[in-house]
Amino acid sequence: MLTSGTIAAIILIPIGTAGIALSVVLLKKSFSQNDPEDYWIGSGAVALFAIPMLILPLIGLSLVGFSGDYMAYKPVSGQVEQIASRQIASGKAMETRYVFQINGEPYGVDDTRAALVKSGDNVSLNCVKEFVWGSTNNGYACNWG
């Protein structure tokens, strides 16, 4: 299962690459002719297409990150050892995140069905590592599996 960052990168990288290729073709065409007007049209095309298109693939690559842990769901199943809940700010509202401890590892679940789970219940989750600024030990955000 792909995450939204991976999907965005899959879309942005080819668009950026195509834009760069188009800009190179237009610039080459303008340089091959000796007409100064065409030169400026080609240069303008590069300014309009190539510069933003150089940035799009970089954005796409930064969304993918350097570790696949943040872009791929991993199935987690096991017996819930401990349950806790946290209130998390979400814009102007608050959301409840339930934290299950499974095999000694905490997993966050945003689904309200998690309120019905008790210690000792077996659960199956699909989890993706969640990036938190300034944290050295990022946790997992999970959905029901």
C-alpha positions in Angstrom: 0.0 0.0 0.0 1.5 3.4 -1.0 1.4 6.4 1.2 0.5 9.9 -0.1 4.1 11.1 -0.1 5.0 8.2 -2.5 2.1 8.9 -4.7 3.0 12.6 -4.9 6.6 11.7 -5.8 5.4 9.3 -8.5 3.4 12.1 -10.0 5.9 15.0 -9.6 9.1 13.4 -10.7 7.9 12.5 -14.3 6.2 15.9 -14.7 9.4 17.6 -13.7 11.5 15.5 -16.0 9.1 16.1 -18.9 9.2 19.8 -18.3 13.0 19.8 -18.2 13.1 17.8 -21.5 10.7 20.3 -23.1 12.7 23.2 -22.0 15.9 21.7 -23.4 14.3 21.1 -26.7 13.0 24.7 -26.9 16.3 26.1 -25.8 18.2 24.0 -28.4 15.8 25.1 -31.1 16.3 28.7 -30.2 20.1 28.4 -30.2 20.1 26.6 -33.5 18.6 29.6 -35.2 20.4 32.9 -35.5 17.3 35.0 -34.9 17.7 37.0 -31.6 13.9 37.1 -31.2 13.7 33.3 -31.1 16.6 33.2 -28.7 14.6 35.3 -26.2 11.5 33.2 -26.7 13.6 30.0 -26.0 15.2 31.6 -23.0 11.7 32.7 -21.7 10.5 29.1 -22.1 13.4 27.9 -20.1 12.6 30.4 -17.4 8.9 29.4 -17.4 9.4 25.6 -17.7 12.9 24.5 -16.6 13.3 26.4 -13.3 10.0 25.2 -11.8 10.5 21.8 -13.3 13.9 21.4 -11.7 12.3 22.1 -8.4 9.4 19.6 -8.8 11.6 16.4 -9.0 13.5 17.7 -5.9 10.2 18.1 -4.1 9.2 14.6 -5.2 12.5 13.1 -4.0 12.3 14.9 -0.7 8.8 13.4 -0.2 10.1 9.9 -0.7 12.8 10.5 1.9 15.9 8.5 2.4 14.3 5.5 4.1 11.6 3.3 2.9 10.2 2.9 6.4 8.3 6.2 6.0 6.7 5.3 2.7 5.6 1.7 3.1 3.0 0.1 5.3 4.1 -2.8 7.4 1.6 -5.3 8.8 1.7 -5.6 12.6 -0.3 -8.1 14.5 -0.2 -9.4 18.0 -1.6 -9.2 21.5 -2.1 -5.8 23.0 -0.1 -5.5 26.1 -1.1 -2.0 27.2 -3.4 0.8 25.9 -3.3 4.5 26.4 -4.9 7.5 24.7 -3.6 10.9 23.9 -5.4 14.1 22.8 -3.7 15.6 19.8 -4.3 19.0 18.3 -5.5 18.9 14.7 -6.0 22.4 13.3 -8.6 24.0 15.5 -9.9 20.7 16.8 -8.7 17.8 19.0 -8.3 14.2 18.0 -7.9 11.1 20.1 -5.0 8.9 19.3 -5.0 5.5 20.9 -1.6 3.9 21.6 -1.3 0.1 21.6 1.8 -1.5 23.0 2.4 -4.7 21.0 5.6 -6.7 21.5 7.0 -3.8 23.5 6.6 -1.3 20.7 4.0 1.6 20.7 1.7 1.9 17.8 -0.6 4.9 17.4 -4.2 4.4 16.0 -6.5 7.3 15.1 -9.6 5.1 14.5 -12.3 5.4 17.2 -12.8 1.6 17.0 -9.6 1.4 19.0 -11.6 2.5 22.1 -13.2 -0.9 22.2 -9.9 -2.8 22.4 -8.8 -4.1 25.7 -5.4 -5.4 27.0 -5.0 -9.0 25.9 -7.0 -8.6 22.6 -5.3 -9.6 19.4 -5.2 -7.0 16.7 -3.9 -6.7 13.1 -2.8 -3.3 11.9 -1.1 -1.7 8.9 1.5 0.8 10.1 3.7 3.4 8.5 6.5 5.1 10.3 5.5 8.7 11.2 8.1 11.5 10.9 8.2 13.9 13.9 10.4 17.0 13.7 13.1 16.9 16.3 12.5 13.3 17.4 15.1 10.6 17.4 12.7 7.8 17.9 9.8 8.2 15.5 6.7 6.1 16.1 4.2 4.4 13.9 0.7 5.6 12.7 -1.6 2.6 12.1 -4.9 1.7 10.4 -6.9 -1.4 10.9 -5.5 -4.3 8.9 
